[in-house]
Amino acid sequence: MLSRIAATVVPSLGHLTVTTDHATAAGSIIVANHTSLVDPGVVLAALRRLGVEPVVMATAGLWRIPVLGRLLERGGHVPVHRNTDRAAGALDAAALALGAGRHLLIYGEGRLPCRTDAAEAPPESFRSGLARLAHVSGAPVVPLGQAGARRVSSGSCVKQISGFLTAPARRPRLHVHIGVPLHLPPEIGEATAAARAAVTAAWRTAAHRIGEPAASA
């Protein structure tokens, strides 16, 4: 349901293009960079064009939002209860989804950047959950880079609302690039760094496609 909604709404907000270096196999962990409240929709819309409708790992607070919470529950998505004794359960639920052949979408940074401008920047440091999940499940990791979502919505609350409302008229360029799958090394720190490097490379491709100066920095 979320993927269908995203595929309907996102094209009205901007011009979305998608490129890929490799087909995404079932049972893969798709790891994306996180820059805007809008980019989950952008990523889901892009993946649906490729025939992929993933289970999403996201902060548990989203399940408390009316309507959205019900959609997340119905779709079998995975809530992450950070800093609680329930946090480890999210990895178990994600591993079960992967074992059932579902794709899983995870944000390696686990947070939005603390910036008010609309420009692009490389992914920030990754949390270790991705590496631990890849180790437990044995699933390949597919790096995904998205760029342009901050042109739709970023900054203060007022700027985010204004950006979202004016996006249909502005039609900002949005691009998602999917890189080659990789198997992460066993050591958690090394695996986390490898995943971040792969997502950064995919992000550079996406940012270059929309003409962002940060892509060549």
Order of alpha helices (4+ residues) and beta strands (2+ residues): alpha-beta-beta-alpha-beta-alpha-beta-alpha-beta-alpha-beta-alpha-alpha-beta-alpha
